[in-house]
Amino acid sequence: MSDKIKPEQATPGQGDAPGEQVPEWLGNRLRRMFTEVMDEPVPDEFKALLKQLEDKERGS
């Protein structure tokens, strides 16, 4: 869970149709937006839910 993949670490063209490219301006804007989102803290309630799920999976 602690491993984050920042947009700049993603493989370019991953999931794209052959020959399809994202315009540079759009890629830059998306990269900035997702970097901001990745830097936001995870709410405590969400962490608690993830811990419950992990505990349940370990018990199964």
KAJOFEN-V625451 format. One record per residue. D_FIRST is the distance of its C-alpha to the first C-alpha in Angstrom with 1 decimal. Layout:
BEGIN
d_first = (D_FIRST & D_FIRST)
END
This chain:
BEGIN
d_first = (0.0 & 3.8 & 5.5 & 7.7 & 10.7 & 13.6 & 16.6 & 18.7 & 16.5 & 17.0 & 19.9 & 23.0 & 24.6 & 21.7 & 22.7 & 26.0 & 29.3 & 31.5 & 33.3 & 31.4 & 30.2 & 28.7 & 31.1 & 30.2 & 30.6 & 28.2 & 25.5 & 25.9 & 25.7 & 22.6 & 20.9 & 22.0 & 20.9 & 17.4 & 17.1 & 18.2 & 15.8 & 12.7 & 14.4 & 14.8 & 13.3 & 11.3 & 14.1 & 14.4 & 15.4 & 12.2 & 10.2 & 13.0 & 12.9 & 9.3 & 10.5 & 13.7 & 12.3 & 10.5 & 13.9 & 15.9 & 14.5 & 15.1 & 18.6 & 19.5)
END
